């Protein structure tokens, strides 16, 4: 897997994952929407940790400065 995410993308995704988790676990967002946000937050966190987004590959996007 070649990295295709820059640092800005990684930070934004980590922040969003934390916000989604906080909204769910504080009970602000519940039900199906809450579960969708938690799953999306997990995907954001995982892709941030490995610096690779499969969707970026499909679309042909690369924000990583190391070419």
SELOMI-700623 format. One record per residue (C-alpha): residue number from 0; x, y, z. Coordinates in steps of 0.001 Angstrom, whole numbers, padded with zeros to 6 digits. Example, Ala and Ser with C-alpha at 12.3 -4.5 7.8 and 13.67 -1.06 7.14 Angstrom:
residues 2
<pt num="0" east="012300" north="-004500" up="007800"/>
<pt num="1" east="013670" north="-001060" up="007140"/>
//
This chain:
residues 67
<pt num="0" east="000000" north="000000" up="000000"/>
<pt num="1" east="001439" north="003303" up="-001079"/>
<pt num="2" east="000562" north="006272" up="001129"/>
<pt num="3" east="-001904" north="008650" up="-000483"/>
<pt num="4" east="-002953" north="010884" up="002433"/>
<pt num="5" east="-001217" north="014028" up="003599"/>
<pt num="6" east="-000909" north="015219" up="007187"/>
<pt num="7" east="-003804" north="017676" up="006906"/>
<pt num="8" east="-006159" north="014893" up="005782"/>
<pt num="9" east="-004989" north="012650" up="008587"/>
<pt num="10" east="-005527" north="015306" up="011273"/>
<pt num="11" east="-008982" north="016214" up="009948"/>
<pt num="12" east="-010041" north="012566" up="009912"/>
<pt num="13" east="-008762" north="011941" up="013439"/>
<pt num="14" east="-010590" north="015009" up="014759"/>
<pt num="15" east="-013800" north="013931" up="013023"/>
<pt num="16" east="-013473" north="010410" up="014434"/>
<pt num="17" east="-013106" north="011816" up="017950"/>
<pt num="18" east="-016106" north="014119" up="017468"/>
<pt num="19" east="-018243" north="011269" up="016112"/>
<pt num="20" east="-017294" north="009042" up="019058"/>
<pt num="21" east="-018002" north="011823" up="021558"/>
<pt num="22" east="-021418" north="012512" up="020013"/>
<pt num="23" east="-022333" north="008845" up="020180"/>
<pt num="24" east="-021009" north="008019" up="023642"/>
<pt num="25" east="-022501" north="011126" up="025269"/>
<pt num="26" east="-025894" north="010165" up="023878"/>
<pt num="27" east="-026236" north="013249" up="021679"/>
<pt num="28" east="-026659" north="011096" up="018564"/>
<pt num="29" east="-028321" north="007715" up="018988"/>
<pt num="30" east="-029920" north="005010" up="016926"/>
<pt num="31" east="-028960" north="004196" up="013375"/>
<pt num="32" east="-027327" north="007550" up="012718"/>
<pt num="33" east="-025188" north="007111" up="015817"/>
<pt num="34" east="-023993" north="003689" up="014714"/>
<pt num="35" east="-023231" north="004974" up="011216"/>
<pt num="36" east="-021161" north="007808" up="012706"/>
<pt num="37" east="-019228" north="005428" up="014970"/>
<pt num="38" east="-018457" north="003102" up="012070"/>
<pt num="39" east="-017451" north="006033" up="009861"/>
<pt num="40" east="-015258" north="007348" up="012678"/>
<pt num="41" east="-013587" north="003945" up="012943"/>
<pt num="42" east="-012886" north="003933" up="009217"/>
<pt num="43" east="-011515" north="007482" up="009447"/>
<pt num="44" east="-009240" north="006494" up="012326"/>
<pt num="45" east="-007981" north="003370" up="010569"/>
<pt num="46" east="-007261" north="005152" up="007294"/>
<pt num="47" east="-005495" north="007933" up="009185"/>
<pt num="48" east="-003251" north="005511" up="011017"/>
<pt num="49" east="-002129" north="003769" up="007818"/>
<pt num="50" east="-002127" north="006968" up="005666"/>
<pt num="51" east="-004000" north="005171" up="002913"/>
<pt num="52" east="-007548" north="005742" up="001674"/>
<pt num="53" east="-008939" north="003197" up="-000815"/>
<pt num="54" east="-011496" north="005745" up="-002038"/>
<pt num="55" east="-008666" north="008136" up="-002952"/>
<pt num="56" east="-007161" north="005386" up="-005103"/>
<pt num="57" east="-010440" north="004791" up="-006940"/>
<pt num="58" east="-010945" north="008517" up="-007560"/>
<pt num="59" east="-007272" north="009089" up="-008411"/>
<pt num="60" east="-006623" north="011530" up="-005570"/>
<pt num="61" east="-003294" north="011831" up="-003780"/>
<pt num="62" east="-002667" north="014432" up="-001074"/>
<pt num="63" east="000584" north="012946" up="000175"/>
<pt num="64" east="003520" north="015285" up="-000515"/>
<pt num="65" east="005991" north="012366" up="-000814"/>
<pt num="66" east="005880" north="011436" up="-004473"/>
//
